Amino acid sequence: MTHSRGIQTLSEQIGVEPDHVAHALRLASRTFAAIQTTHFRDMTADQFRRLIGSDRHAVAIVANLAMRHAKRIEDAQILMSVYKASSGIAPHRPVIREGVGTLPEYRDHAYVRQAIHILQAADLPPIHTDGTHELRPGFQVMPGCDDLPGWLFIAPDPDAEARPGFAGGRLGYLAVMRWAGWGVITEPLTDDHLWAVCHPDYRNNPFPS
Protein backbone atom coordinates (compact mmCIF):
# COMPACT_ATOMS: atom_id res chain seq x y z
CA MET A 1 0.00 0.00 0.00
CA THR A 2 1.27 3.47 -0.89
CA HIS A 3 1.21 5.96 1.95
CA SER A 4 1.28 9.74 1.87
CA ARG A 5 4.55 11.55 2.43
CA GLY A 6 3.31 12.80 5.79
CA ILE A 7 2.71 9.27 7.04
CA GLN A 8 6.06 8.12 5.69
CA THR A 9 7.86 11.05 7.32
CA LEU A 10 6.34 10.38 10.74
CA SER A 11 7.05 6.65 10.44
CA GLU A 12 10.70 7.42 9.68
CA GLN A 13 10.97 9.83 12.58
CA ILE A 14 9.58 7.45 15.21
CA GLY A 15 10.90 4.22 13.69
CA VAL A 16 7.71 2.24 12.99
CA GLU A 17 6.19 0.90 9.77
CA PRO A 18 3.93 3.31 7.85
CA ASP A 19 0.99 0.92 8.33
CA HIS A 20 1.10 1.59 12.08
CA VAL A 21 1.07 5.34 11.51
CA ALA A 22 -1.80 5.07 9.01
CA HIS A 23 -3.82 3.04 11.52
CA ALA A 24 -3.07 5.55 14.27
CA LEU A 25 -4.06 8.46 12.04
CA ARG A 26 -7.40 6.85 11.18
CA LEU A 27 -8.09 6.18 14.84
CA ALA A 28 -7.01 9.65 15.96
CA SER A 29 -9.00 11.47 13.28
CA ARG A 30 -12.14 9.62 14.39
CA THR A 31 -11.47 10.28 18.07
CA PHE A 32 -10.05 13.79 18.12
CA ALA A 33 -11.77 16.40 16.01
CA ALA A 34 -8.62 18.56 15.94
CA ILE A 35 -6.67 15.90 14.04
CA GLN A 36 -7.50 15.79 10.36
CA THR A 37 -6.08 13.35 7.84
CA THR A 38 -5.50 16.32 5.54
CA HIS A 39 -2.55 17.20 7.81
CA PHE A 40 -0.71 14.24 6.35
CA ARG A 41 -1.75 14.27 2.69
CA ASP A 42 1.02 14.99 0.19
CA MET A 43 3.09 16.57 2.94
CA THR A 44 6.71 17.36 2.28
CA ALA A 45 9.36 16.90 4.96
CA ASP A 46 9.52 20.67 5.43
CA GLN A 47 5.73 20.88 5.83
CA PHE A 48 5.90 18.08 8.39
CA ARG A 49 8.47 20.04 10.39
CA ARG A 50 6.19 23.06 10.31
CA LEU A 51 3.27 20.92 11.48
CA ILE A 52 5.30 19.70 14.44
CA GLY A 53 6.00 23.32 15.26
CA SER A 54 2.37 24.44 14.94
CA ASP A 55 0.43 21.40 16.18
CA ARG A 56 2.84 19.10 18.00
CA HIS A 57 0.05 17.84 20.25
CA ALA A 58 -1.78 16.29 17.29
CA VAL A 59 1.41 14.73 15.94
CA ALA A 60 2.29 13.38 19.40
CA ILE A 61 -1.12 11.69 19.70
CA VAL A 62 -0.74 10.00 16.32
CA ALA A 63 2.84 8.92 17.10
CA ASN A 64 1.83 7.54 20.49
CA LEU A 65 -1.01 5.51 18.98
CA ALA A 66 1.29 4.24 16.22
CA MET A 67 3.85 3.02 18.76
CA ARG A 68 1.13 1.29 20.75
CA HIS A 69 -0.26 -0.35 17.62
CA ALA A 70 3.27 -1.62 16.94
CA LYS A 71 3.21 -3.06 20.50
CA ARG A 72 6.08 -0.81 21.61
CA ILE A 73 4.49 0.44 24.80
CA GLU A 74 7.68 1.67 26.48
CA ASP A 75 8.62 3.66 23.39
CA ALA A 76 5.10 5.15 23.26
CA GLN A 77 5.59 6.37 26.82
CA ILE A 78 9.01 7.81 25.95
CA LEU A 79 7.52 9.72 23.01
CA MET A 80 4.93 11.35 25.25
CA SER A 81 7.44 12.07 28.03
CA VAL A 82 9.80 13.77 25.57
CA TYR A 83 6.91 15.69 24.00
CA LYS A 84 5.82 16.97 27.42
CA ALA A 85 9.36 17.86 28.48
CA SER A 86 10.08 19.73 25.24
CA SER A 87 6.71 21.51 25.24
CA GLY A 88 6.99 22.70 28.84
CA ILE A 89 3.88 20.80 29.96
CA ALA A 90 5.57 18.10 32.02
CA PRO A 91 3.83 17.88 35.41
CA HIS A 92 7.15 17.80 37.26
CA ARG A 93 10.42 19.37 36.13
CA PRO A 94 13.26 17.92 38.19
CA VAL A 95 15.98 20.23 39.44
CA ILE A 96 19.26 19.80 37.55
CA ARG A 97 21.93 19.43 40.16
CA GLU A 98 25.45 20.68 39.69
CA GLY A 99 27.56 18.22 37.72
CA VAL A 100 24.58 16.15 36.50
CA GLY A 101 24.34 15.87 32.72
CA THR A 102 26.98 18.55 32.16
CA LEU A 103 30.03 20.13 33.74
CA PRO A 104 29.28 22.18 36.88
CA GLU A 105 30.05 25.48 35.14
CA TYR A 106 27.34 24.84 32.50
CA ARG A 107 24.49 24.00 34.87
CA ASP A 108 22.81 27.39 34.47
CA HIS A 109 23.06 27.48 30.66
CA ALA A 110 19.40 27.64 29.56
CA TYR A 111 19.66 25.44 26.45
CA VAL A 112 21.90 22.92 28.19
CA ARG A 113 19.28 22.61 30.93
CA GLN A 114 16.52 22.11 28.36
CA ALA A 115 18.46 19.40 26.57
CA ILE A 116 19.17 17.58 29.85
CA HIS A 117 15.47 17.67 30.77
CA ILE A 118 14.55 16.21 27.38
CA LEU A 119 17.16 13.45 27.51
CA GLN A 120 16.22 12.52 31.07
CA ALA A 121 12.55 12.42 29.99
CA ALA A 122 13.65 9.72 27.53
CA ASP A 123 15.11 7.84 30.51
CA LEU A 124 18.69 8.34 29.32
CA PRO A 125 21.31 8.36 32.11
CA PRO A 126 23.21 11.63 32.74
CA ILE A 127 26.84 11.86 33.74
CA HIS A 128 27.65 12.79 37.35
CA THR A 129 30.89 14.72 37.65
CA ASP A 130 32.63 17.13 39.98
CA GLY A 131 34.22 18.81 36.98
CA THR A 132 37.42 16.80 37.21
CA HIS A 133 36.37 13.23 37.94
CA GLU A 134 33.53 11.18 36.47
CA LEU A 135 31.54 10.01 39.48
CA ARG A 136 28.95 8.12 37.44
CA PRO A 137 28.96 7.54 33.65
CA GLY A 138 26.25 8.96 31.42
CA PHE A 139 25.53 11.45 28.67
CA GLN A 140 27.14 14.88 28.76
CA VAL A 141 25.72 18.07 27.19
CA MET A 142 28.03 20.94 26.30
CA PRO A 143 27.25 24.40 24.88
CA GLY A 144 28.67 25.52 21.57
CA CYS A 145 31.00 28.49 21.23
CA ASP A 146 29.85 32.10 20.80
CA ASP A 147 30.02 31.69 17.02
CA LEU A 148 27.41 28.91 17.22
CA PRO A 149 24.46 30.34 19.16
CA GLY A 150 21.77 27.77 19.85
CA TRP A 151 24.03 24.79 19.10
CA LEU A 152 24.88 22.17 21.72
CA PHE A 153 27.03 19.05 21.70
CA ILE A 154 26.01 15.72 23.23
CA ALA A 155 28.35 12.92 24.19
CA PRO A 156 26.26 9.71 24.55
CA ASP A 157 26.50 7.50 27.60
CA PRO A 158 28.93 4.55 27.36
CA ASP A 159 26.13 1.94 27.43
CA ALA A 160 24.08 3.52 24.64
CA GLU A 161 24.80 0.83 22.06
CA ALA A 162 23.40 -1.90 24.30
CA ARG A 163 20.08 -0.13 24.83
CA PRO A 164 17.17 -1.06 22.48
CA GLY A 165 14.14 0.94 21.45
CA PHE A 166 13.43 4.45 20.20
CA ALA A 167 16.07 6.07 22.43
CA GLY A 168 18.48 3.16 22.12
CA GLY A 169 21.92 3.17 20.54
CA ARG A 170 23.98 6.27 19.93
CA LEU A 171 21.54 7.32 17.21
CA GLY A 172 18.80 7.27 19.85
CA TYR A 173 20.10 10.62 21.07
CA LEU A 174 19.40 12.14 17.67
CA ALA A 175 15.98 10.47 17.52
CA VAL A 176 15.02 11.95 20.89
CA MET A 177 16.22 15.47 20.11
CA ARG A 178 14.66 15.44 16.64
CA TRP A 179 11.35 14.33 18.16
CA ALA A 180 11.68 17.20 20.65
CA GLY A 181 11.81 19.61 17.70
CA TRP A 182 15.54 20.32 17.73
CA GLY A 183 17.72 20.35 14.64
CA VAL A 184 20.33 17.59 14.45
CA ILE A 185 23.41 16.78 12.41
CA THR A 186 23.26 13.12 11.50
CA GLU A 187 27.01 12.60 11.26
CA PRO A 188 29.17 12.54 14.40
CA LEU A 189 31.61 15.39 14.79
CA THR A 190 34.43 13.25 16.20
CA ASP A 191 35.51 9.64 16.42
CA ASP A 192 33.87 9.63 19.85
CA HIS A 193 30.46 10.20 18.24
CA LEU A 194 29.87 13.66 19.60
CA TRP A 195 26.49 14.83 18.27
CA ALA A 196 25.58 18.42 17.37
CA VAL A 197 22.00 19.57 17.99
CA CYS A 198 20.35 22.95 17.55
CA HIS A 199 17.68 24.60 19.68
CA PRO A 200 14.39 25.14 17.76
CA ASP A 201 14.80 28.94 17.97
CA TYR A 202 18.03 28.68 15.95
CA ARG A 203 17.19 25.98 13.43
CA ASN A 204 17.78 28.36 10.53
CA ASN A 205 21.35 29.00 11.65
CA PRO A 206 23.62 26.74 9.56
CA PHE A 207 26.39 24.76 11.17
CA PRO A 208 29.72 25.69 9.58
CA SER A 209 31.11 23.01 7.29
Disulfide bonds with the S-S distance in Angstrom:
none
